[in-house]
Amino acid sequence: MPSTPDLTVLYPDVAACGSLAAALRAAAAGRLRDVPVTSPASAPLLHATVASTLAHREPLRISARRYERRWSVDGTEPIQRLSLIDGTTDDLAEVARAARAWHDGAALDDIRRAAPFVHLTGRFEVPDHDPARLTESEWQGLRREASELEYAWQGTYQALIEAAHAEPALRALYPFTSHWALRFSTTTRPQLTVVGPCLTAGSDGMYGVGMGFITPDLGLFATAQEAVAMAVRHLPPDLGPTAVGG
């Protein structure tokens, strides 16, 4: 197992500034002069946060990698704590541009334009926490994630997500995944209320449906559409609108 590198060697400029927050300000060339940027006392060279002027955004988290000179960003919303943007780069000035845009409340697409390393997760902001819009946002995030996977069975998994989204009864439910199994809830995060079957996409091209977790007791199917149809038949009747969990 490789030994932990000396951070003062990997990040001499950050060490010279005393913290990632101070180094970020220096790299920003004045762009972050009036922006709250802090680093924790426990790991000042590795982490920093940049506050936002928007109440529906958590502070942008910036982290340095320990084994290579790169920084990652993660911007989340406060209710579900799910990522709206992420990304990695070896250019601290580019991180500063993303941080400034996040702080100022720039639209997510505009943050991406200001700092092209930023990756949009597909989720969108829902300032009023409307559960129907949160559900729509999570579906969009799952569809983006499925389209970007690089696993051998990416096409099978993406077909499952798209088939489930195309079914109105499932699209109205809040989707979530665990171990790449697609499940559904009548409430949004942070407190899920699991309902209906669990859907899986196998590396063999088959689709499983079961009432247990990754247990295809309701059958294996050759197409995603057949699996989705079986799942719909086993939904409880009279499901109401999705509510905010917790």
Disulfide bonds with the S-S distance in Angstrom:
none
